[in-house]
Amino acid sequence: MTIESAILKNIEKLPDSVKNAVFLYTEFLASQYQKDTNQEPELIPEKSRLTGSMKGTFVLPLPDDFDEPLEELEEYM
């Protein structure tokens, strides 16, 4: 049994309202498939990265006790 005949066999068992919904869904799928096959792949231009281009952008004044353990973590040490 092919997939097409299995689908048709199952559709025959459904009420007409559900058959209509199945028809609309298959139309939607077919239109989406058609769009996908007709579209050319989008070319994304490669961005060149410059090493060191952000140097000096993020200058934060660090506190003197930056390297000291945090008080919240004393119980784990």
Jmol script that loads the backbone (N, CA, C; Angstrom):
load data "model"
ATOM      1  N   MET A   1       0.855  -1.171   0.000  1.00  0.00           N
ATOM      2  CA  MET A   1       0.000   0.000   0.000  1.00  0.00           C
ATOM      3  C   MET A   1       0.903   1.237   0.000  1.00  0.00           C
ATOM      4  N   THR A   2       0.629   2.131  -0.906  1.00  0.00           N
ATOM      5  CA  THR A   2       1.422   3.351  -0.974  1.00  0.00           C
ATOM      6  C   THR A   2       0.897   4.361   0.026  1.00  0.00           C
ATOM      7  N   ILE A   3       1.683   5.373   0.269  1.00  0.00           N
ATOM      8  CA  ILE A   3       1.271   6.407   1.224  1.00  0.00           C
ATOM      9  C   ILE A   3       0.031   7.144   0.731  1.00  0.00           C
ATOM     10  N   GLU A   4      -0.062   7.336  -0.587  1.00  0.00           N
ATOM     11  CA  GLU A   4      -1.227   8.032  -1.143  1.00  0.00           C
ATOM     12  C   GLU A   4      -2.510   7.240  -0.906  1.00  0.00           C
ATOM     13  N   SER A   5      -2.451   5.935  -1.126  1.00  0.00           N
ATOM     14  CA  SER A   5      -3.652   5.122  -0.924  1.00  0.00           C
ATOM     15  C   SER A   5      -4.012   5.033   0.558  1.00  0.00           C
ATOM     16  N   ALA A   6      -3.023   5.023   1.434  1.00  0.00           N
ATOM     17  CA  ALA A   6      -3.299   4.998   2.873  1.00  0.00           C
ATOM     18  C   ALA A   6      -3.954   6.299   3.315  1.00  0.00           C
ATOM     19  N   ILE A   7      -3.482   7.405   2.777  1.00  0.00           N
ATOM     20  CA  ILE A   7      -4.081   8.703   3.118  1.00  0.00           C
ATOM     21  C   ILE A   7      -5.520   8.758   2.628  1.00  0.00           C
ATOM     22  N   LEU A   8      -5.751   8.345   1.385  1.00  0.00           N
ATOM     23  CA  LEU A   8      -7.109   8.363   0.834  1.00  0.00           C
ATOM     24  C   LEU A   8      -8.040   7.447   1.619  1.00  0.00           C
ATOM     25  N   LYS A   9      -7.546   6.301   2.048  1.00  0.00           N
ATOM     26  CA  LYS A   9      -8.353   5.366   2.828  1.00  0.00           C
ATOM     27  C   LYS A   9      -8.775   6.002   4.152  1.00  0.00           C
ATOM     28  N   ASN A  10      -7.855   6.716   4.795  1.00  0.00           N
ATOM     29  CA  ASN A  10      -8.182   7.381   6.055  1.00  0.00           C
ATOM     30  C   ASN A  10      -9.125   8.554   5.839  1.00  0.00           C
ATOM     31  N   ILE A  11      -8.959   9.280   4.758  1.00  0.00           N
ATOM     32  CA  ILE A  11      -9.816  10.436   4.493  1.00  0.00           C
ATOM     33  C   ILE A  11     -11.250   9.990   4.234  1.00  0.00           C
ATOM     34  N   GLU A  12     -11.433   8.836   3.607  1.00  0.00           N
ATOM     35  CA  GLU A  12     -12.782   8.331   3.331  1.00  0.00           C
ATOM     36  C   GLU A  12     -13.568   8.090   4.613  1.00  0.00           C
ATOM     37  N   LYS A  13     -12.886   7.829   5.715  1.00  0.00           N
ATOM     38  CA  LYS A  13     -13.550   7.550   6.987  1.00  0.00           C
ATOM     39  C   LYS A  13     -13.998   8.821   7.707  1.00  0.00           C
ATOM     40  N   LEU A  14     -13.508   9.976   7.285  1.00  0.00           N
ATOM     41  CA  LEU A  14     -13.766  11.225   7.995  1.00  0.00           C
ATOM     42  C   LEU A  14     -15.092  11.848   7.585  1.00  0.00           C
ATOM     43  N   PRO A  15     -15.712  12.632   8.492  1.00  0.00           N
ATOM     44  CA  PRO A  15     -16.915  13.379   8.108  1.00  0.00           C
ATOM     45  C   PRO A  15     -16.550  14.511   7.142  1.00  0.00           C
ATOM     46  N   ASP A  16     -17.566  15.031   6.455  1.00  0.00           N
ATOM     47  CA  ASP A  16     -17.330  16.041   5.419  1.00  0.00           C
ATOM     48  C   ASP A  16     -16.667  17.305   5.959  1.00  0.00           C
ATOM     49  N   SER A  17     -17.007  17.713   7.169  1.00  0.00           N
ATOM     50  CA  SER A  17     -16.411  18.937   7.720  1.00  0.00           C
ATOM     51  C   SER A  17     -14.904  18.760   7.921  1.00  0.00           C
ATOM     52  N   VAL A  18     -14.511  17.589   8.351  1.00  0.00           N
ATOM     53  CA  VAL A  18     -13.088  17.320   8.561  1.00  0.00           C
ATOM     54  C   VAL A  18     -12.388  17.153   7.220  1.00  0.00           C
ATOM     55  N   LYS A  19     -13.083  16.568   6.245  1.00  0.00           N
ATOM     56  CA  LYS A  19     -12.510  16.443   4.907  1.00  0.00           C
ATOM     57  C   LYS A  19     -12.197  17.821   4.334  1.00  0.00           C
ATOM     58  N   ASN A  20     -13.095  18.780   4.581  1.00  0.00           N
ATOM     59  CA  ASN A  20     -12.862  20.148   4.112  1.00  0.00           C
ATOM     60  C   ASN A  20     -11.628  20.737   4.789  1.00  0.00           C
ATOM     61  N   ALA A  21     -11.469  20.500   6.075  1.00  0.00           N
ATOM     62  CA  ALA A  21     -10.299  21.003   6.794  1.00  0.00           C
ATOM     63  C   ALA A  21      -9.026  20.349   6.270  1.00  0.00           C
ATOM     64  N   VAL A  22      -9.086  19.065   5.968  1.00  0.00           N
ATOM     65  CA  VAL A  22      -7.927  18.363   5.412  1.00  0.00           C
ATOM     66  C   VAL A  22      -7.577  18.940   4.048  1.00  0.00           C
ATOM     67  N   PHE A  23      -8.601  19.207   3.241  1.00  0.00           N
ATOM     68  CA  PHE A  23      -8.366  19.796   1.924  1.00  0.00           C
ATOM     69  C   PHE A  23      -7.678  21.152   2.043  1.00  0.00           C
ATOM     70  N   LEU A  24      -8.190  22.004   2.934  1.00  0.00           N
ATOM     71  CA  LEU A  24      -7.592  23.332   3.107  1.00  0.00           C
ATOM     72  C   LEU A  24      -6.149  23.220   3.593  1.00  0.00           C
ATOM     73  N   TYR A  25      -5.896  22.280   4.486  1.00  0.00           N
ATOM     74  CA  TYR A  25      -4.540  22.109   4.999  1.00  0.00           C
ATOM     75  C   TYR A  25      -3.595  21.613   3.909  1.00  0.00           C
ATOM     76  N   THR A  26      -4.060  20.685   3.082  1.00  0.00           N
ATOM     77  CA  THR A  26      -3.196  20.210   1.998  1.00  0.00           C
ATOM     78  C   THR A  26      -2.940  21.305   0.976  1.00  0.00           C
ATOM     79  N   GLU A  27      -3.931  22.169   0.735  1.00  0.00           N
ATOM     80  CA  GLU A  27      -3.714  23.311  -0.156  1.00  0.00           C
ATOM     81  C   GLU A  27      -2.645  24.237   0.422  1.00  0.00           C
ATOM     82  N   PHE A  28      -2.720  24.467   1.727  1.00  0.00           N
ATOM     83  CA  PHE A  28      -1.728  25.307   2.391  1.00  0.00           C
ATOM     84  C   PHE A  28      -0.335  24.688   2.271  1.00  0.00           C
ATOM     85  N   LEU A  29      -0.226  23.399   2.545  1.00  0.00           N
ATOM     86  CA  LEU A  29       1.072  22.728   2.456  1.00  0.00           C
ATOM     87  C   LEU A  29       1.626  22.778   1.041  1.00  0.00           C
ATOM     88  N   ALA A  30       0.761  22.575   0.057  1.00  0.00           N
ATOM     89  CA  ALA A  30       1.215  22.604  -1.331  1.00  0.00           C
ATOM     90  C   ALA A  30       1.705  23.993  -1.710  1.00  0.00           C
ATOM     91  N   SER A  31       1.013  25.033  -1.243  1.00  0.00           N
ATOM     92  CA  SER A  31       1.450  26.397  -1.567  1.00  0.00           C
ATOM     93  C   SER A  31       2.768  26.724  -0.875  1.00  0.00           C
ATOM     94  N   GLN A  32       2.955  26.261   0.356  1.00  0.00           N
ATOM     95  CA  GLN A  32       4.214  26.492   1.057  1.00  0.00           C
ATOM     96  C   GLN A  32       5.352  25.748   0.379  1.00  0.00           C
ATOM     97  N   TYR A  33       5.096  24.533  -0.063  1.00  0.00           N
ATOM     98  CA  TYR A  33       6.119  23.754  -0.749  1.00  0.00           C
ATOM     99  C   TYR A  33       6.491  24.429  -2.061  1.00  0.00           C
ATOM    100  N   GLN A  34       5.491  24.952  -2.757  1.00  0.00           N
ATOM    101  CA  GLN A  34       5.743  25.629  -4.027  1.00  0.00           C
ATOM    102  C   GLN A  34       6.594  26.877  -3.804  1.00  0.00           C
ATOM    103  N   LYS A  35       6.310  27.628  -2.738  1.00  0.00           N
ATOM    104  CA  LYS A  35       7.096  28.828  -2.429  1.00  0.00           C
ATOM    105  C   LYS A  35       8.543  28.460  -2.127  1.00  0.00           C
ATOM    106  N   ASP A  36       8.720  27.387  -1.356  1.00  0.00           N
ATOM    107  CA  ASP A  36      10.069  26.980  -0.962  1.00  0.00           C
ATOM    108  C   ASP A  36      10.899  26.529  -2.154  1.00  0.00           C
ATOM    109  N   THR A  37      10.272  25.842  -3.097  1.00  0.00           N
ATOM    110  CA  THR A  37      11.035  25.335  -4.230  1.00  0.00           C
ATOM    111  C   THR A  37      11.329  26.423  -5.250  1.00  0.00           C
ATOM    112  N   ASN A  38      10.502  27.469  -5.288  1.00  0.00           N
ATOM    113  CA  ASN A  38      10.708  28.541  -6.262  1.00  0.00           C
ATOM    114  C   ASN A  38      11.675  29.604  -5.774  1.00  0.00           C
ATOM    115  N   GLN A  39      11.860  29.700  -4.476  1.00  0.00           N
ATOM    116  CA  GLN A  39      12.721  30.750  -3.941  1.00  0.00           C
ATOM    117  C   GLN A  39      14.182  30.407  -4.146  1.00  0.00           C
ATOM    118  N   GLU A  40      14.922  31.423  -4.492  1.00  0.00           N
ATOM    119  CA  GLU A  40      16.362  31.257  -4.558  1.00  0.00           C
ATOM    120  C   GLU A  40      16.915  31.437  -3.148  1.00  0.00           C
ATOM    121  N   PRO A  41      17.945  30.724  -2.809  1.00  0.00           N
ATOM    122  CA  PRO A  41      18.494  30.881  -1.460  1.00  0.00           C
ATOM    123  C   PRO A  41      19.027  32.297  -1.264  1.00  0.00           C
ATOM    124  N   GLU A  42      18.703  32.841  -0.106  1.00  0.00           N
ATOM    125  CA  GLU A  42      19.160  34.195   0.196  1.00  0.00           C
ATOM    126  C   GLU A  42      20.653  34.172   0.486  1.00  0.00           C
ATOM    127  N   LEU A  43      21.341  35.076  -0.140  1.00  0.00           N
ATOM    128  CA  LEU A  43      22.771  35.179   0.099  1.00  0.00           C
ATOM    129  C   LEU A  43      23.006  36.190   1.209  1.00  0.00           C
ATOM    130  N   ILE A  44      23.625  35.731   2.254  1.00  0.00           N
ATOM    131  CA  ILE A  44      23.930  36.597   3.388  1.00  0.00           C
ATOM    132  C   ILE A  44      25.368  37.060   3.226  1.00  0.00           C
ATOM    133  N   PRO A  45      25.551  38.363   3.115  1.00  0.00           N
ATOM    134  CA  PRO A  45      26.924  38.842   2.940  1.00  0.00           C
ATOM    135  C   PRO A  45      27.748  38.576   4.197  1.00  0.00           C
ATOM    136  N   GLU A  46      28.967  38.150   3.969  1.00  0.00           N
ATOM    137  CA  GLU A  46      29.848  37.898   5.102  1.00  0.00           C
ATOM    138  C   GLU A  46      30.359  39.223   5.642  1.00  0.00           C
ATOM    139  N   LYS A  47      30.320  39.342   6.934  1.00  0.00           N
ATOM    140  CA  LYS A  47      30.823  40.550   7.573  1.00  0.00           C
ATOM    141  C   LYS A  47      32.281  40.315   7.940  1.00  0.00           C
ATOM    142  N   SER A  48      33.091  41.241   7.549  1.00  0.00           N
ATOM    143  CA  SER A  48      34.498  41.102   7.912  1.00  0.00           C
ATOM    144  C   SER A  48      34.685  41.590   9.342  1.00  0.00           C
ATOM    145  N   ARG A  49      35.468  40.865  10.089  1.00  0.00           N
ATOM    146  CA  ARG A  49      35.711  41.210  11.483  1.00  0.00           C
ATOM    147  C   ARG A  49      37.118  41.762  11.604  1.00  0.00           C
ATOM    148  N   LEU A  50      37.203  42.862  12.269  1.00  0.00           N
ATOM    149  CA  LEU A  50      38.490  43.488  12.483  1.00  0.00           C
ATOM    150  C   LEU A  50      38.949  43.187  13.903  1.00  0.00           C
ATOM    151  N   THR A  51      40.105  42.611  14.038  1.00  0.00           N
ATOM    152  CA  THR A  51      40.634  42.303  15.355  1.00  0.00           C
ATOM    153  C   THR A  51      40.967  43.598  16.079  1.00  0.00           C
ATOM    154  N   GLY A  52      40.457  43.708  17.295  1.00  0.00           N
ATOM    155  CA  GLY A  52      40.752  44.877  18.112  1.00  0.00           C
ATOM    156  C   GLY A  52      39.912  46.092  17.790  1.00  0.00           C
ATOM    157  N   SER A  53      38.857  45.934  17.016  1.00  0.00           N
ATOM    158  CA  SER A  53      38.054  47.094  16.634  1.00  0.00           C
ATOM    159  C   SER A  53      37.240  47.648  17.801  1.00  0.00           C
ATOM    160  N   MET A  54      37.012  46.860  18.844  1.00  0.00           N
ATOM    161  CA  MET A  54      36.239  47.316  19.996  1.00  0.00           C
ATOM    162  C   MET A  54      37.129  47.729  21.166  1.00  0.00           C
ATOM    163  N   LYS A  55      38.425  47.763  20.952  1.00  0.00           N
ATOM    164  CA  LYS A  55      39.348  48.087  22.026  1.00  0.00           C
ATOM    165  C   LYS A  55      39.061  49.492  22.549  1.00  0.00           C
ATOM    166  N   GLY A  56      38.966  49.605  23.860  1.00  0.00           N
ATOM    167  CA  GLY A  56      38.718  50.890  24.492  1.00  0.00           C
ATOM    168  C   GLY A  56      37.252  51.266  24.573  1.00  0.00           C
ATOM    169  N   THR A  57      36.377  50.457  24.005  1.00  0.00           N
ATOM    170  CA  THR A  57      34.949  50.770  24.031  1.00  0.00           C
ATOM    171  C   THR A  57      34.356  50.525  25.410  1.00  0.00           C
ATOM    172  N   PHE A  58      34.754  49.442  26.040  1.00  0.00           N
ATOM    173  CA  PHE A  58      34.200  49.077  27.331  1.00  0.00           C
ATOM    174  C   PHE A  58      35.233  49.319  28.417  1.00  0.00           C
ATOM    175  N   VAL A  59      35.249  50.497  28.926  1.00  0.00           N
ATOM    176  CA  VAL A  59      36.170  50.838  30.002  1.00  0.00           C
ATOM    177  C   VAL A  59      35.327  51.017  31.253  1.00  0.00           C
ATOM    178  N   LEU A  60      35.514  50.123  32.193  1.00  0.00           N
ATOM    179  CA  LEU A  60      34.749  50.178  33.426  1.00  0.00           C
ATOM    180  C   LEU A  60      35.698  50.438  34.583  1.00  0.00           C
ATOM    181  N   PRO A  61      35.320  51.302  35.476  1.00  0.00           N
ATOM    182  CA  PRO A  61      36.160  51.457  36.668  1.00  0.00           C
ATOM    183  C   PRO A  61      35.923  50.267  37.597  1.00  0.00           C
ATOM    184  N   LEU A  62      36.936  49.443  37.750  1.00  0.00           N
ATOM    185  CA  LEU A  62      36.816  48.278  38.609  1.00  0.00           C
ATOM    186  C   LEU A  62      37.156  48.663  40.042  1.00  0.00           C
ATOM    187  N   PRO A  63      36.410  48.133  40.997  1.00  0.00           N
ATOM    188  CA  PRO A  63      36.719  48.444  42.393  1.00  0.00           C
ATOM    189  C   PRO A  63      38.049  47.806  42.802  1.00  0.00           C
ATOM    190  N   ASP A  64      38.628  48.342  43.863  1.00  0.00           N
ATOM    191  CA  ASP A  64      39.920  47.837  44.338  1.00  0.00           C
ATOM    192  C   ASP A  64      39.828  46.388  44.818  1.00  0.00           C
ATOM    193  N   ASP A  65      38.669  45.990  45.337  1.00  0.00           N
ATOM    194  CA  ASP A  65      38.524  44.626  45.851  1.00  0.00           C
ATOM    195  C   ASP A  65      37.883  43.689  44.811  1.00  0.00           C
ATOM    196  N   PHE A  66      38.111  43.954  43.563  1.00  0.00           N
ATOM    197  CA  PHE A  66      37.500  43.160  42.490  1.00  0.00           C
ATOM    198  C   PHE A  66      37.883  41.683  42.568  1.00  0.00           C
ATOM    199  N   ASP A  67      39.118  41.399  42.911  1.00  0.00           N
ATOM    200  CA  ASP A  67      39.590  40.018  42.955  1.00  0.00           C
ATOM    201  C   ASP A  67      39.319  39.328  44.290  1.00  0.00           C
ATOM    202  N   GLU A  68      38.763  40.023  45.249  1.00  0.00           N
ATOM    203  CA  GLU A  68      38.465  39.444  46.559  1.00  0.00           C
ATOM    204  C   GLU A  68      37.220  38.554  46.452  1.00  0.00           C
ATOM    205  N   PRO A  69      37.121  37.531  47.305  1.00  0.00           N
ATOM    206  CA  PRO A  69      35.931  36.666  47.290  1.00  0.00           C
ATOM    207  C   PRO A  69      34.674  37.450  47.670  1.00  0.00           C
ATOM    208  N   LEU A  70      33.563  37.066  47.108  1.00  0.00           N
ATOM    209  CA  LEU A  70      32.296  37.725  47.405  1.00  0.00           C
ATOM    210  C   LEU A  70      31.781  37.281  48.767  1.00  0.00           C
ATOM    211  N   GLU A  71      31.132  38.206  49.473  1.00  0.00           N
ATOM    212  CA  GLU A  71      30.606  37.895  50.798  1.00  0.00           C
ATOM    213  C   GLU A  71      29.515  36.826  50.715  1.00  0.00           C
ATOM    214  N   GLU A  72      28.748  36.838  49.635  1.00  0.00           N
ATOM    215  CA  GLU A  72      27.651  35.882  49.489  1.00  0.00           C
ATOM    216  C   GLU A  72      28.152  34.442  49.366  1.00  0.00           C
ATOM    217  N   LEU A  73      29.408  34.269  48.972  1.00  0.00           N
ATOM    218  CA  LEU A  73      29.935  32.926  48.753  1.00  0.00           C
ATOM    219  C   LEU A  73      30.838  32.443  49.877  1.00  0.00           C
ATOM    220  N   GLU A  74      30.921  33.177  50.991  1.00  0.00           N
ATOM    221  CA  GLU A  74      31.815  32.797  52.089  1.00  0.00           C
ATOM    222  C   GLU A  74      31.450  31.443  52.681  1.00  0.00           C
ATOM    223  N   GLU A  75      30.162  31.125  52.756  1.00  0.00           N
ATOM    224  CA  GLU A  75      29.748  29.851  53.360  1.00  0.00           C
ATOM    225  C   GLU A  75      30.161  28.650  52.513  1.00  0.00           C
ATOM    226  N   TYR A  76      30.458  28.843  51.256  1.00  0.00           N
ATOM    227  CA  TYR A  76      30.870  27.742  50.379  1.00  0.00           C
ATOM    228  C   TYR A  76      32.381  27.554  50.353  1.00  0.00           C
ATOM    229  N   MET A  77      33.132  28.450  50.947  1.00  0.00           N
ATOM    230  CA  MET A  77      34.590  28.371  50.910  1.00  0.00           C
ATOM    231  C   MET A  77      35.124  27.673  52.133  1.00  0.00           C
TER     232      MET A  77
END
end "model"
wireframe off; spacefill off
backbone 0.3
color backbone group
